[in-house]
C-alpha cells in the first residue's frame, strides 16, 4: 500500500511524496496535477525560464525517479 509523506515545505505547490516500498513514485499538491514516475512532461523552468542540468525549456522528458528533497544533502564544512 502506498505511503504518503508530507514535506516540511512546498516545491512549487507540491507538498507530498508518495512512496511504494523503498521508492518514491509520485509528487502531489493541492490544486496541482499529480506527477508520477513514467509520466512525460514538458519543462517550463523558473520565472526566468531557467531549467537546471543539461535540459532546456520546452523539452519533453520522462520522469524516471523522485527523491526526498534535501535529505542528507547538506553537510557542514
C-alpha positions in Angstrom: 0.0 0.0 0.0 1.4 3.5 -0.9 2.6 5.7 1.9 2.1 9.5 1.8 5.0 11.6 3.1 4.2 15.2 3.9 7.1 17.6 3.2 8.1 20.3 5.6 7.6 22.9 2.9 6.4 23.1 -0.7 8.1 22.6 -4.0 6.2 24.9 -6.4 2.9 23.9 -4.7 3.7 20.2 -4.3 3.9 19.1 -0.7 3.5 15.3 -0.6 5.7 12.4 -1.9 4.1 9.1 -2.5 6.2 6.1 -1.6 5.8 2.4 -2.5 8.2 0.1 -0.8 11.6 1.9 -0.9 10.8 4.0 -4.0 9.1 7.4 -4.4 6.6 7.1 -7.2 4.6 10.4 -7.2 4.5 14.0 -6.1 1.2 15.6 -5.1 -0.1 19.0 -4.2 -3.4 20.6 -3.6 -4.8 22.0 -6.9 -1.8 20.6 -8.8 -1.8 17.7 -11.3 -0.1 14.7 -9.8 3.4 14.0 -11.2 4.2 10.3 -11.3 7.1 8.0 -12.3 6.9 7.2 -16.1 4.9 10.4 -16.9 6.0 12.6 -19.8 6.2 16.3 -19.0 7.4 19.5 -20.7 9.9 21.5 -18.8 9.0 25.1 -18.3 11.7 26.4 -16.0 11.5 29.0 -13.3 10.3 32.6 -13.7 13.4 33.4 -15.9 13.0 30.2 -17.9 16.0 28.5 -16.2 16.0 24.7 -16.2 18.8 23.1 -14.2 21.0 20.3 -15.5 21.5 20.0 -19.3 17.8 20.3 -20.2 16.2 23.2 -22.0 12.8 25.0 -21.5 10.1 23.3 -23.7 12.0 20.0 -23.8 9.8 16.9 -23.2 11.2 14.5 -20.7 10.0 11.3 -18.9 10.1 11.3 -15.0 12.3 8.4 -14.1 12.6 8.9 -10.3 11.9 11.1 -7.3 13.9 11.6 -4.2 13.2 13.1 -0.9 14.4 16.7 -1.1 17.4 17.9 0.9 17.6 14.7 2.9 21.2 14.1 3.7 22.5 16.5 1.1 23.5 19.5 3.2 26.8 19.0 5.0 28.6 21.4 7.3 32.1 22.3 6.3 
